[in-house]
Amino acid sequence: MAELYAAGFGRPGIDPEVAVRLMLAGFLLGIVHDRRLMREAQVNIAIRWFIGFGLHEVLPDHSSLTRIRQRWGAERFRTIFERTVKVCVAAKVAKGEVVHVDASLIRADVSWESLAVRHIDAVTDANEAAESERKSRKTGKYKKVCVTDPDASMATNGRNRRLEPAYKQHAVVDDACGVILDVEVTTGETNEGQVILSRLDAVAAMTGTTIKTATADAGYAYAKVFAGMEQRAIEAVIPAKAEPIRSPVPMRRFRYDAKHDTLKCPRGKMLKAGRAVKHGRFFTSRAADCRHCDLARLCLSNGRVNKAVVLGDDYPALLRARRRRERWSDEDRALYRRHRWRSEGYHGEAKTWHGLSRAIRRGLINMKIQAYLTAAAVNLKRRRVLFCQFCCSCTAKKPPVQPDIPSGKEKFLESACWRLPHSSADDWFFNSPRVHFMRNVLAHAGKSGRRVVSAFIATAFAQETPEAASAQWRAVADQIRPKVPKLAVIMDDAEEDVLAYMTFPKEHRAKLHSTNPIERLNGEIKRRTEVVGIFPNDDAIVRLVGAILLEQNDEWAVQRARYMTLDTISQMSDDPLISMPAVAR
């Protein structure tokens, strides 16, 4: 950014890093409007720390962020986004070998009153590329356009939903940890199939990795897309659409011979290739063959004496894709199910927690800047997965990396990792609470078998000793293994972690099999610190949090069902413990 600033002219400029950090902080917190962001930064010590400002320093004006966006343009923000992708690839959070592609509509920042009905000829007159298309039409049509935001177009994502002025975001998501590898914004009426191949090429060029598999929904199931992926040696996990039935003799009853480039009708007669049209060719039959055919009455249109069919240039690739769809393996089906929550999950997360449900400014350039900043913020969240991998690498058995929970708070560890300050690396352990394990494992049992599987596993928790619990756990796993082998493997891997609480005294187990007590305490600390908002120094927050911990300790000491007592803890140690009265006398 150095070329955009002059040290000897004008008022002191804003550090570009500060500007980028401010914008990223806003999108991470879901604060997308500049005025609200600066009001929040004025009193939010976390934002001030993130941008490197002290409590006494004056923050930039909100209008400065607007001017910065206008001067930098969309390309510089795309460079910032690509930087986050390269960081994730270098850290091995993203691989780029298996990707998921999806598109989502984003409501434009216009009102319904700003829509105007304009003759389509008046719209295309200004577009020289559309001149030939305009001349080929016999009659003109009318369409709605946005007067205040001409870049937005009318679009919808469902037949039963009305058209809305919108943009369309096309995103490529990595399969490993959900890193956003590429983002592109177009008008709402742009077809997904026109964009996917160029986005895959951009991902391969940026990451330097050859894409092996790409998944997408049926909206991308076009012959051109399948042919392009075959040319790039990419396995397409896309559900190919069946041939639509538009006549009593549908196209699926015709057989195409790619070797001889001929088409055979249901009665075995040949249709030869004829004149070329846009993106395809005509295949026509002989009139003599159709004259005596018993299907002519159903097959031919009124007034025609022969059959004419238009096949696309990449029709053979579409046929191969349909045959592959019928032979999908379990891995392909699992990967397509993964596509639904990987790619569509990103769009839901971005719209719910990062302000992408609606355009915050008008114009295609501003919409691109918003999409790039949102994707960059999400990638920074994904980058924190390394923290989970680092913690788990110190254990004997590494639990799988959990996907981001779209809570906007970046909770990457569903369970807890603890390490005592004085312990060595061998003392690290991973605790998977019983409640969380049961919630996750029943997803593999199916709806009809969840109750039975839950009852079987509960028999292990009802044992008195750790040895008996482990023996019963293995017996249940062996009993389930023939019918649900995947669930049995999960039980084998999780036995030591889930039953870790059984090594504690019996009085402690009711409190330790779930992390709810600690989570309630963390929630209370968060609530009280948010009420205060700003702490002048470290001692102030230590006093507040310390008072909360002392209060919680007193409650646990005097309540009927104590969390832990010194008497029960003494059973776990050889050192004598001195019990003091809970209440001073």
C-alpha positions in Angstrom: 0.0 0.0 0.0 3.0 2.3 0.2 2.5 3.8 -3.2 -0.9 5.2 -2.2 0.5 7.3 0.6 2.8 10.4 0.8 4.6 11.2 4.0 4.9 15.0 3.4 1.4 15.9 2.3 -1.9 16.2 4.1 -2.9 15.0 7.5 -1.3 11.9 9.0 -2.6 8.8 7.2 -4.1 5.7 8.7 -1.8 2.7 8.9 -3.1 0.2 6.2 -2.7 -2.6 8.7 -5.0 -0.8 11.2 -7.6 -0.3 8.5 -7.6 -3.9 7.5 -7.7 -5.1 11.1 -10.6 -2.8 11.8 -12.6 -4.2 8.9 -11.7 -7.8 9.8 -12.7 -7.2 13.4 -16.1 -5.9 12.2 -16.8 -8.9 10.0 -15.6 -11.4 12.7 -18.1 -9.8 15.1 -20.8 -9.4 12.5 -20.6 -5.6 12.6 -20.6 -4.7 9.0 -21.5 -1.0 9.1 -18.7 1.5 9.6 -20.5 3.8 12.0 -21.6 1.0 14.3 -18.1 -0.6 14.1 -16.4 2.6 15.3 -18.9 3.1 18.1 -18.2 -0.4 19.2 -14.4 0.0 18.9 -14.6 3.2 21.1 -15.7 1.1 24.1 -14.5 -2.4 23.2 -11.1 -3.0 24.6 -10.7 -6.3 22.6 -11.0 -4.4 19.3 -8.5 -1.7 20.5 -6.1 -4.4 21.4 -6.5 -6.1 18.0 -5.8 -3.0 16.1 -3.0 -1.9 18.4 -4.7 1.2 19.9 -4.5 2.1 23.6 -7.4 3.5 25.6 -6.1 7.0 25.3 -5.6 7.0 21.5 -8.2 8.5 19.1 -9.7 6.1 16.6 -10.0 6.9 12.9 -13.2 8.4 11.6 -15.7 6.0 10.1 -15.6 7.9 6.7 -11.9 7.0 6.5 -12.8 3.3 6.0 -15.1 4.3 3.2 -12.4 6.3 1.4 -9.9 3.5 1.9 -12.3 1.0 0.2 -12.9 3.3 -2.7 -9.2 3.9 -3.3 -8.0 0.3 -2.9 -10.7 -1.3 -5.0 -11.8 -4.9 -5.0 -8.6 -6.3 -6.3 -6.6 -5.3 -3.3 -9.1 -6.9 -1.0 -9.0 -10.0 -3.1 -5.2 -10.0 -2.5 -5.8 -9.9 1.2 -8.2 -12.8 1.0 -5.8 -14.8 -1.1 -3.1 -14.1 1.5 -5.3 -15.9 4.1 -5.7 -18.8 1.8 -2.0 -19.2 1.3 -1.4 -19.0 5.0 -3.9 -21.8 5.6 -2.3 -23.9 2.8 1.2 -23.3 4.2 -0.1 -24.3 7.7 -1.6 -27.5 6.2 -5.1 -26.4 7.3 -6.1 -26.6 3.7 -5.0 -29.1 1.0 -6.9 -28.1 -2.1 -7.3 -31.7 -3.4 -11.0 -32.2 -2.6 -13.2 -29.1 -2.9 -16.8 -28.3 -2.6 -18.4 -25.7 -4.9 -21.7 -23.9 -4.2 -23.4 -20.6 -4.9 -25.8 -18.5 -2.8 -27.9 -15.4 -3.5 -27.3 -12.3 -1.5 -30.1 -9.7 -1.2 -29.1 -6.4 -2.7 -29.3 -3.2 -0.7 -32.3 -1.8 -2.6 -36.0 -1.3 -1.8 -38.9 -2.6 -3.8 -39.8 1.0 -4.7 -36.5 1.4 -6.6 -37.5 -1.3 -9.1 -38.6 -0.1 -12.5 -40.0 -2.0 -15.5 -37.8 -1.3 -18.6 -38.0 -2.6 -22.1 -35.3 -5.2 -22.6 -34.2 -3.5 -25.8 -33.4 -0.3 -23.9 -31.3 -2.4 -21.4 -29.3 -4.2 -24.1 -28.7 -1.2 -26.4 -25.8 -0.1 -24.1 -24.3 -3.6 -24.3 -22.5 -4.1 -27.6 -21.9 -7.8 -26.8 -25.7 -8.3 -26.7 -26.3 -6.6 -30.0 -26.5 -9.8 -32.1 -28.8 -11.4 -29.5 -31.1 -8.4 -29.6 -31.4 -8.5 -33.4 -32.2 -12.2 -33.3 -35.3 -11.7 -31.2 -38.6 -11.3 -32.9 -40.4 -9.5 -30.1 -39.0 -7.6 -27.1 -39.7 -8.3 -23.5 -39.9 -6.3 -20.3 -37.8 -6.9 -17.2 -37.4 -5.3 -13.8 -34.2 -3.4 -13.1 -32.9 -1.7 -10.0 -32.6 2.0 -10.5 -30.5 2.6 -7.5 -28.2 -0.5 -8.0 -28.2 -1.5 -11.7 -25.5 -4.2 -11.0 -28.1 -6.3 -9.1 -30.5 -8.4 -11.0 -33.7 -10.2 -10.3 -33.2 -13.8 -9.2 -34.6 -16.5 -6.9 -33.5 -19.7 -5.5 -36.8 -21.5 -5.7 -39.8 -21.9 -8.0 -42.2 -21.0 -5.2 -40.2 -17.9 -4.1 -40.6 -14.5 -5.7 -37.8 -12.8 -7.6 -35.7 -10.4 -5.6 -32.8 -8.0 -6.5 -29.7 -9.9 -5.6 -26.1 -10.8 -6.2 -24.8 -14.3 -6.4 -21.7 -15.5 -4.5 -19.8 -18.5 -5.8 -17.5 -20.1 -3.2 -15.0 -23.0 -3.4 -14.5 -24.6 0.1 -11.7 -27.0 1.0 -12.8 -30.4 2.4 -10.2 -30.7 5.1 -11.1 -27.9 7.5 -13.6 -25.8 5.6 -11.1 -23.1 4.4 -12.6 -20.8 1.7 -10.3 -21.3 -1.3 -12.0 -18.9 -3.7 -14.9 -16.5 -3.8 -16.4 -14.7 -6.8 -19.5 -12.4 -6.9 -21.7 -12.0 -10.0 -25.1 -10.7 -10.7 -28.0 -12.8 -9.4 -29.1 -14.1 -12.8 -25.7 -15.6 -13.6 -25.8 -19.4 -14.0 -23.6 -21.5 -11.8 -22.4 -23.6 -14.6 -20.8 -20.6 -16.3 -18.5 -19.9 -13.4 -17.4 -23.2 -11.8 -14.6 -24.2 -14.3 -12.9 -20.8 -14.1 -13.1 -20.9 -10.3 -11.5 -24.3 -10.1 -8.7 -23.1 -12.4 -8.2 -20.1 -10.1 -7.9 -22.4 -7.0 -5.4 -24.7 -8.7 -3.3 -21.7 -9.8 -3.3 -20.1 -6.4 -2.7 -23.2 -4.2 -0.3 -24.9 -6.6 -2.2 -28.2 -6.0 -3.9 -30.4 -8.5 -7.6 -30.7 -7.7 -8.6 -34.4 -7.6 -12.3 -34.3 -6.7 -14.9 -31.5 -6.8 -18.4 -31.8 -5.5 -21.4 -29.6 -6.4 -25.2 -29.9 -6.4 -27.5 -30.6 -9.3 -27.5 -26.9 -10.3 -24.0 -27.6 -11.8 -25.0 -30.7 -13.7 -24.4 -29.5 -17.3 -22.7 -31.3 -20.1 -20.1 -28.4 -20.4 -19.2 -28.7 -16.7 -18.7 -32.5 -16.9 -16.6 -32.2 -20.1 -14.5 -29.5 -18.6 -13.8 -31.5 -15.5 -12.8 -34.5 -17.6 -10.3 -32.4 -19.5 -8.8 -31.3 -16.2 -8.8 -34.8 -14.8 -11.1 -33.9 -11.9 -13.5 -36.4 -10.5 -16.9 -34.8 -10.5 -19.2 -35.8 -7.7 -22.2 -34.1 -9.1 -25.7 -35.7 -9.4 -26.4 -35.7 -13.1 -29.9 -34.9 -14.0 -32.1 -37.4 -15.8 -33.2 -36.5 -19.3 -36.4 -34.5 -18.9 -39.6 -35.9 -20.4 -41.0 -33.3 -22.8 -42.9 -35.7 -25.2 -44.5 -39.1 -25.2 -41.3 -40.4 -26.8 -38.6 -38.9 -24.5 -35.0 -38.3 -25.4 -33.9 -41.0 -23.0 -35.2 -43.7 -25.4 -32.7 -42.5 -28.1 -29.2 -44.0 -28.1 -26.2 -41.9 -29.1 -23.2 -43.6 -30.7 -20.1 -41.5 -29.9 -17.8 -43.6 -32.1 -19.9 -43.0 -35.3 -21.5 -39.8 -34.2 -25.0 -41.0 -34.9 -28.2 -41.1 -32.9 -30.5 -44.2 -33.0 -34.3 -43.8 -32.4 -36.4 -46.3 -30.3 -37.2 -48.2 -33.5 -33.5 -48.5 -34.5 -33.4 -45.9 -37.3 -30.4 -43.6 -37.6 -30.5 -39.9 -37.2 -27.4 -38.2 -38.8 -25.7 -35.1 -37.7 -26.7 -31.9 -39.6 -26.2 -28.2 -39.3 -24.6 -26.7 -36.2 -26.4 -24.4 -33.8 -25.2 -22.5 -30.7 -23.6 -25.1 -28.4 -24.9 -28.1 -30.4 -25.9 -29.7 -33.6 -29.1 -31.0 -35.2 -29.6 -34.7 -35.7 -32.4 -35.5 -38.3 -34.0 -38.7 -39.5 -35.1 -39.6 -43.0 -38.7 -38.9 -43.9 -39.0 -42.4 -45.3 -38.1 -44.0 -42.0 -40.7 -42.0 -40.1 -43.5 -42.4 -42.7 -44.3 -46.0 -41.8 -43.2 -45.9 -38.1 -45.9 -46.8 -35.5 -44.5 -44.1 -33.1 -44.7 -41.3 -35.6 -48.0 -40.0 -34.3 -46.4 -39.6 -30.8 -42.9 -38.8 -31.8 -43.3 -36.1 -34.5 -44.7 -32.6 -34.0 -47.6 -31.4 -36.0 -46.7 -30.8 -39.6 -43.3 -32.5 -39.5 -42.4 -35.5 -41.6 -39.1 -36.4 -39.9 -37.6 -36.3 -36.4 -35.1 -33.5 -35.5 -33.2 -33.5 -32.3 -30.6 -31.0 -31.0 -27.7 -32.5 -29.0 -25.1 -30.4 -27.1 -21.5 -30.4 -28.1 -20.6 -32.2 -24.8 -23.5 -34.6 -24.8 -21.2 -37.7 -24.5 -19.7 -36.3 -21.3 -23.2 -35.9 -19.9 -24.1 -39.5 -20.7 -20.9 -40.7 -18.9 -21.8 -38.6 -15.9 -25.2 -40.2 -15.7 -23.8 -43.7 -15.8 -21.3 -42.8 -13.1 -24.1 -41.4 -11.0 -25.8 -44.8 -11.1 -22.6 -46.5 -9.9 -21.7 -44.1 -7.0 -19.9 -45.9 -4.2 -20.4 -45.4 -0.5 -17.5 -43.0 -0.5 -19.0 -40.9 -3.2 -22.3 -40.7 -1.4 -20.6 -39.8 1.8 -18.6 -37.1 0.1 -21.8 -35.6 -1.4 -23.4 -35.6 2.0 -20.3 -33.8 3.3 -20.7 -31.2 0.5 -24.0 -30.2 2.0 -22.7 -29.1 5.3 -19.3 -28.0 4.1 -20.2 -25.6 1.3 -23.8 -24.8 2.3 -22.7 -24.6 5.9 -20.2 -21.8 5.0 -23.0 -19.7 3.3 -25.2 -20.2 6.4 -22.4 -19.3 8.8 -21.4 -16.2 6.7 -25.0 -15.0 6.5 -25.9 -15.7 10.1 -22.8 -14.5 11.9 -20.8 -12.3 9.5 -23.3 -10.0 7.9 -23.5 -11.6 4.4 -27.3 -12.1 4.4 -27.6 -8.7 2.7 -25.4 -6.4 0.7 -24.3 -3.5 3.0 -23.4 -1.2 0.0 -24.5 -0.8 -3.5 -22.6 -1.8 -6.6 -20.8 -5.0 -7.7 -17.4 -3.8 -6.6 -18.6 -3.1 -3.0 -20.3 -6.5 -3.0 -17.1 -8.2 -3.9 -15.2 -6.3 -1.2 -17.8 -7.5 1.3 -17.5 -11.1 0.1 -13.7 -11.0 0.2 -13.6 -9.6 3.8 -16.2 -12.2 5.0 -14.2 -15.1 3.5 -10.9 -13.7 4.9 -12.5 -13.5 8.4 -13.8 -17.1 8.2 -10.4 -18.3 7.0 -8.8 -16.7 10.1 -11.2 -18.6 12.2 -10.3 -21.8 10.4 -6.6 -21.1 11.0 -7.2 -21.6 14.7 -7.8 -25.3 14.0 -4.1 -25.7 14.4 -4.5 -25.0 18.1 -6.8 -28.0 18.4 -4.3 -30.1 16.4 -1.4 -29.0 18.6 -3.3 -29.9 21.8 -4.4 -33.3 20.5 -0.9 -34.1 19.1 0.3 -34.5 22.7 -2.1 -37.4 23.4 -1.6 -41.0 22.6 -4.7 -41.1 20.5 -5.6 -38.0 18.4 -9.3 -37.3 18.2 -10.5 -36.0 14.9 -10.5 -32.3 14.3 -14.0 -31.0 15.0 -15.6 -28.6 12.4 -16.3 -25.1 13.3 -19.4 -24.6 15.3 -21.2 -21.6 13.6 -21.6 -19.7 16.8 -19.6 -16.7 15.9 -17.4 -17.3 19.0 -14.9 -19.8 17.3 -15.4 -22.7 19.7 -13.1 -25.2 18.1 -12.9 -27.7 20.9 -16.2 -29.3 21.8 -14.5 -31.1 24.6 -11.7 -29.8 26.9 -7.9 -30.2 26.8 -6.2 -29.5 30.1 -2.6 -29.5 31.2 -1.2 -28.7 34.6 1.4 -26.0 34.6 4.0 -28.2 36.3 3.4 -31.4 34.3 5.4 -32.8 31.4 4.2 -33.4 27.9 3.3 -37.0 28.8 0.8 -35.7 31.4 -1.5 -34.3 28.8 -4.8 -36.0 28.4 -8.0 -35.5 26.5 -11.4 -35.7 28.2 -14.4 -36.5 26.1 -17.4 -36.0 28.4 -20.0 -38.8 28.5 -22.8 -36.5 27.5 -21.1 -35.2 24.4 -20.0 -38.7 23.3 -23.6 -40.1 23.6 -24.9 -37.1 21.6 -22.4 -37.7 18.8 -22.3 -41.5 18.6 -26.1 -41.9 18.3 -25.9 -40.1 14.9 -24.3 -43.3 13.5 -27.1 -45.6 14.9 -29.9 -44.5 12.7 -33.3 -43.3 13.9 -34.7 -46.8 14.5 -31.7 -48.0 16.5 -30.8 -45.0 18.7 -32.9 -46.1 21.7 -31.5 -49.6 21.7 -27.9 -48.5 21.2 -28.3 -45.9 24.0 -29.6 -48.5 26.4 -26.7 -50.9 25.6 -24.0 -48.2 26.1 -25.7 -47.0 29.3 -25.0 -50.5 30.9 -21.3 -49.7 30.9 -21.9 -46.4 32.8 -23.9 -48.2 35.4 -21.0 -50.4 36.6 -19.4 -49.8 40.0 -15.7 -50.0 39.1 -13.5 -48.9 36.2 -12.6 -52.5 35.3 -16.2 -53.6 35.2 -17.1 -50.6 33.1 -14.3 -51.3 30.6 -15.3 -55.0 30.3 -19.0 -54.1 29.8 -18.0 -51.4 27.2 -16.0 -54.0 25.1 -18.9 -56.4 25.4 -21.4 -53.9 24.1 -19.0 -52.9 21.2 -18.6 -56.6 20.2 -22.4 -57.0 20.3 -22.9 -53.9 18.0 -20.1 -54.7 15.7 -21.9 -57.1 13.2 -24.7 -54.6 12.5 -23.0 -51.2 12.9 -19.2 -51.7 12.5 -18.5 -48.0 12.2 -20.1 -47.3 15.6 -18.2 -50.2 17.2 -14.9 -48.7 15.9 -15.8 -45.4 17.4 -16.5 -47.1 20.8 -13.1 -48.8 20.6 -11.3 -45.6 20.0 -13.2 -43.6 22.6 -13.2 -46.1 25.5 -10.2 -44.6 27.4 -11.4 -41.1 27.0 -15.1 -41.6 27.8 -14.5 -43.8 30.8 -11.8 -41.6 32.3 -14.2 -40.2 34.8 -14.8 -43.7 36.2 -11.3 -43.6 37.9 -12.6 -40.9 40.3 -14.5 -41.7 43.4 -18.1 -42.6 43.0 -19.2 -39.3 44.6 -17.5 -37.3 41.9 -18.8 -39.1 38.8 -22.2 -37.5 38.7 -20.4 -34.1 38.3 -17.5 -35.2 36.1 -19.3 -37.1 33.3 -20.4 -33.7 31.9 -18.7 -30.3 31.7 -21.9 -28.5 32.4 -20.7 -27.1 35.8 -17.6 -25.6 34.3 -19.6 -24.3 31.3 -22.0 -22.6 33.6 -19.2 -21.0 35.5 -17.6 -19.8 32.2 -20.9 -18.4 31.2 -21.3 -16.4 34.4 -17.8 -15.0 34.0 -18.5 -13.9 30.5 -21.8 -12.3 31.5 -20.3 -10.2 34.2 -17.3 -9.1 32.2 -19.5 -8.0 29.3 -21.5 -5.9 31.8 -18.4 -4.0 32.8 -17.1 -3.8 29.3 -13.8 -2.0 29.9 -11.1 -2.8 32.5 -8.4 -0.2 33.2 -5.7 -2.8 33.9 -5.1 -6.5 34.5 -5.6 -6.2 38.2 -9.2 -5.0 37.7 -10.2 -8.1 35.7 -8.3 -10.4 38.1 -10.3 -8.9 41.0 -13.6 -9.4 39.3 -13.0 -12.9 38.0 -11.4 -13.9 41.3 -14.5 -12.7 43.2 -16.7 -14.8 40.9 -14.5 -17.9 41.5 -14.6 -17.4 45.3 -18.3 -17.0 45.2 -18.7 -20.2 43.2 -16.3 -22.0 45.5 -18.5 -21.0 48.5 -21.6 -22.2 46.8 -20.1 -25.6 45.9 -18.8 -25.9 49.5 -22.2 -25.4 51.2 -24.7 -26.8 48.7 -26.3 -30.1 49.3 -24.8 -31.9 46.3 -21.2 -30.7 46.5 -19.1 -30.6 43.4 -16.1 -32.1 45.2 -15.1 -32.2 48.9 -11.7 -32.6 50.5 -12.8 -35.8 52.1 -13.6 -37.5 48.8 -10.5 -36.0 47.1 -8.3 -37.4 49.8 -9.1 -40.9 48.6 -7.1 -40.1 45.4 -3.9 -39.0 47.1 -1.4 -40.4 49.6 -0.9 -36.9 51.1 -3.2 -36.1 54.1 -5.6 -33.3 53.6 -7.0 -31.0 56.3 -10.6 -30.2 56.0 -11.7 -26.7 57.1 -15.3 -25.8 57.9 -17.3 -24.4 55.0 -18.7 -21.5 57.0 -16.6 -19.5 59.5 -17.9 -19.8 63.1 
